[in-house]
Amino acid sequence: MTDGDLTWPAEDVRPLPLERIDARLQRYRLVQPKEEQRMAQSLERYGQCSPIVVCLLDEEYVLIDGFKRLAAARRLAGVTGLQARRMEVDEQGAKAAIYNLNRIGRRPLELEESWIVHALVREDGLSQVEVAQLLGRHKSWVNRAWPCWNGCVSRPVRNCDWDC
């Protein structure tokens, strides 16, 4: 961590070296090699058109949005960094941002939605109502998103330990 890191205001866009970008939240997005290849071609041809989004967690720049851009940049010779916008969020907010920033354009797939709901409930201990509020959805949507993780069943979970 440098002094410049401490003065990087949220929402500002700055260059960030690839080696400083932590992709630990990639587990909530499906890897799509064909899409990454298309992104690499676009980066090579046009450069970076929009900044990635990161947050500061545990003194690391954790990627929230731009997983395909990062994978593509790491594959291209000569690309050493990406333009990044910093959001001021905690880990729960970062997970919610992964979902909310991707509702425009290519929506998160149902499995990706389920991974995020699962993490917020099981890892972060949020209730169904809290997850719904965080993701800007109704608690019934959260209840429907959960079964995909819990064995890919199509019926809602009835006897759950959530705040239903």
C-alpha positions in Angstrom: 0.0 0.0 0.0 1.4 3.4 -0.9 0.4 7.0 0.2 -1.3 7.4 -3.2 -3.6 4.5 -2.3 -4.8 6.3 0.8 -5.7 9.5 -1.2 -7.5 7.8 -4.0 -11.0 9.2 -3.7 -13.9 6.8 -4.3 -15.3 7.1 -7.9 -12.0 8.5 -9.3 -10.5 6.6 -12.3 -6.8 5.8 -12.1 -4.4 3.4 -13.7 -3.8 0.2 -11.7 -1.0 -2.3 -12.4 -2.3 -5.8 -13.2 -0.3 -7.3 -10.4 -2.2 -5.1 -7.9 -5.6 -6.4 -8.9 -7.0 -9.2 -6.6 -9.6 -11.3 -8.4 -10.8 -13.3 -5.3 -14.5 -12.5 -6.1 -14.2 -14.1 -9.6 -15.8 -17.2 -7.9 -19.2 -15.4 -8.3 -18.9 -15.2 -12.0 -18.7 -18.0 -14.6 -15.5 -18.1 -16.7 -16.4 -17.8 -20.3 -13.3 -18.4 -22.5 -15.0 -17.3 -25.8 -16.1 -14.0 -24.2 -12.6 -13.5 -22.8 -11.1 -14.1 -26.2 -13.5 -11.5 -27.7 -12.5 -9.1 -25.0 -8.8 -9.6 -25.7 -9.4 -8.9 -29.4 -11.3 -5.7 -28.4 -8.6 -4.6 -26.0 -5.9 -5.2 -28.6 -7.9 -3.3 -31.3 -9.5 -0.4 -29.4 -7.8 -0.3 -26.0 -9.7 -0.2 -22.8 -13.1 1.5 -23.4 -14.4 1.5 -19.8 -12.7 1.2 -16.4 -12.8 -1.8 -14.2 -14.3 -1.4 -10.8 -12.4 -2.2 -7.6 -12.8 -1.8 -3.9 -10.2 -1.8 -1.1 -10.5 -4.9 1.1 -7.7 -6.0 3.5 -5.4 -3.4 1.9 -5.9 -5.1 -1.6 -7.6 -3.8 -4.7 -10.4 -6.4 -5.1 -12.0 -6.6 -8.5 -15.8 -6.1 -8.5 -16.5 -5.5 -12.2 -14.3 -6.2 -15.2 -13.3 -9.9 -14.8 -13.2 -10.5 -18.6 -11.2 -7.3 -19.1 -8.7 -8.4 -16.5 -8.4 -11.9 -17.9 -7.9 -10.5 -21.4 -5.3 -7.9 -20.3 -3.3 -10.6 -18.5 -3.2 -12.6 -21.8 -2.0 -9.7 -23.9 1.7 -8.8 -24.2 2.5 -5.3 -23.4 -0.6 -4.6 -21.2 0.7 -3.8 -17.7 -2.4 -2.1 -16.2 -6.0 -1.1 -16.5 -7.9 2.0 -15.7 -9.9 1.4 -12.6 -12.6 3.2 -10.6 -12.7 2.6 -6.9 -15.9 2.1 -5.0 -16.2 2.6 -1.3 -17.9 -0.7 -0.2 -17.3 -3.6 2.3 -17.2 -7.2 1.2 -21.0 -7.6 1.3 -21.3 -4.4 -0.7 -18.8 -5.8 -3.2 -20.8 -8.9 -3.7 -24.0 -6.9 -4.2 -22.2 -4.6 -6.7 -21.1 -7.7 -8.7 -24.8 -8.4 -9.1 -26.1 -4.9 -9.5 -23.4 -3.6 -11.9 -24.2 -6.6 -14.2 -28.0 -6.2 -14.3 -27.5 -3.9 -17.3 -26.2 -5.5 -20.4 -25.6 -9.2 -19.9 -27.5 -10.1 -16.7 -25.8 -12.4 -14.3 -26.8 -16.0 -15.0 -29.0 -17.8 -12.5 -26.1 -19.8 -11.2 -24.1 -16.6 -10.7 -27.1 -15.0 -8.9 -27.3 -18.1 -6.7 -23.6 -18.0 -5.8 -24.0 -14.4 -4.6 -27.1 -15.2 -2.6 -25.4 -18.2 -1.1 -22.4 -16.2 -0.1 -24.4 -13.4 1.4 -26.5 -15.8 3.5 -24.0 -18.6 4.4 -20.7 -16.7 4.5 -21.9 -13.3 5.6 -24.9 -14.4 7.8 -27.5 -12.1 6.2 -31.2 -12.8 6.3 -33.3 -13.3 3.2 -34.8 -9.8 3.8 -31.3 -8.2 4.2 -30.1 -9.9 1.0 -33.2 -8.7 -0.9 -32.6 -5.1 0.3 -28.9 -5.2 -0.6 -29.6 -6.5 -4.1 -32.6 -4.3 -4.7 -34.9 -7.3 -5.1 -38.0 -8.7 -3.3 -37.4 -11.4 -0.7 -39.4 -13.9 -2.8 -36.7 -13.5 -5.6 -34.0 -14.3 -3.0 -36.1 -17.4 -2.0 -36.3 -18.5 -5.7 -32.5 -17.8 -6.3 -31.5 -19.9 -3.3 -32.7 -23.4 -4.6 -30.4 -23.3 -7.6 -27.4 -23.4 -5.2 -29.1 -25.9 -3.0 -29.3 -28.8 -5.4 -30.8 -27.0 -8.5 -34.4 -27.7 -7.5 -37.2 -25.7 -9.1 -39.5 -25.3 -6.0 -38.9 -22.7 -3.3 -37.3 -23.8 0.0 -40.0 -24.1 2.6 -38.2 -25.0 5.9 -35.2 -22.7 5.7 -33.5 -21.1 8.6 -33.9 -17.6 7.1 -35.8 -14.7 8.4 -38.8 -15.5 6.2 
